[in-house]
Amino acid sequence: MSTNGMTSWAVDLKDIGAIYPFQGTETALFVLGLIFWIGWHVWQAKIEKQEFADAERDFDAEHSGKSIKRY
């Protein structure tokens, strides 16, 4: 099984070029990784914003005062 187009290693490798698998897919994989990375950050920011809004809604002055006095 050859994923890089080589059928025999009995050649001069300086004439071959890249010998790693899936050569030629670097750009597509980079773009997919970049989209995933940016999407994850957007999704994470949205979740954290919602969690912060929920926490802010749950705490009022009375609850904060009790927490401060407790410590």
Rosetta blueprint (number, residue, H / E / L):
1 M L
2 S L
3 T L
4 N L
5 G L
6 M L
7 T L
8 S L
9 W L
10 A L
11 V L
12 D L
13 L H
14 K H
15 D H
16 I L
17 G L
18 A L
19 I L
20 Y L
21 P L
22 F L
23 Q L
24 G L
25 T L
26 E H
27 T H
28 A H
29 L H
30 F H
31 V H
32 L H
33 G H
34 L H
35 I H
36 F H
37 W H
38 I H
39 G H
40 W H
41 H H
42 V H
43 W H
44 Q H
45 A H
46 K H
47 I H
48 E H
49 K H
50 Q H
51 E H
52 F H
53 A H
54 D H
55 A H
56 E H
57 R H
58 D H
59 F L
60 D L
61 A H
62 E H
63 H H
64 S H
65 G H
66 K H
67 S H
68 I H
69 K H
70 R H
71 Y L
